Amino acid sequence: MEIRSDRSADPLEVFAAWLAEAEESEPNDPNAMALSTVGGDGMPSCRMVLLKGYDESGFVFYTNYESRKGRQLLATPKAALLFHWKSLRRQVRIEGAVAQVSDAEADAYFASRHKQSQIGAWASQQSRPLEGRFELEKRVALYAAKYAVAQVPRPPHWSGFRLVPRLIEFWQDGAFRLHDRLVYTRQDAGDDWQTERLYP
């Protein structure tokens, strides 16, 4: 099946349609995406995170800024995302610069999280050595007691990033590995998107 480039000049409209289909077919976390960052030594690093919002300004996810990915993104604010929806035999690759979300945006999203997840954001010293599970459980219990009746504030080290795309590629599985690839590119945010097809 050929990806319809005449559907829209805006790749976000194509992405919205594909994500909506994934939400109907994927058994778990259709908003899961692989996030690739670059370390200070120039080596790439990849892990799964969850997309928490997107619009014309970019794709948003949240993390501990003191985690490995947080430190890498603050030092080198460029990243790549990959959505893979196995049930649909589709994937979307996105590349671009990364910026921090506003405090107001981060506060609003943090307030929407389950209280146990809020407590977990305080308890977890993400990406740092952990002696054993009991150490983590003890920290969870400590913050659960601290905020037993109070609203849990957003930790100062916990916030979000927005990837502003310069490249969005849509990939559709094809018979005999003759896949369909349609890529949208632009130089800067606000520029018109250019499209081209790629050999599989």
Beta strands, then each sheet from edge to edge (+ up, - down):
strand 1: 32-38
strand 2: 44-50
strand 3: 53-55
strand 4: 58-64
strand 5: 78-85
strand 6: 90-100
strand 7: 158-172
strand 8: 180-185
strand 9: 194-198
sheet 1: 2+ 1- 5+ 6- 7+ 4- 3+
sheet 2: 2+ 1- 5+ 6- 7+ 8- 9+
end
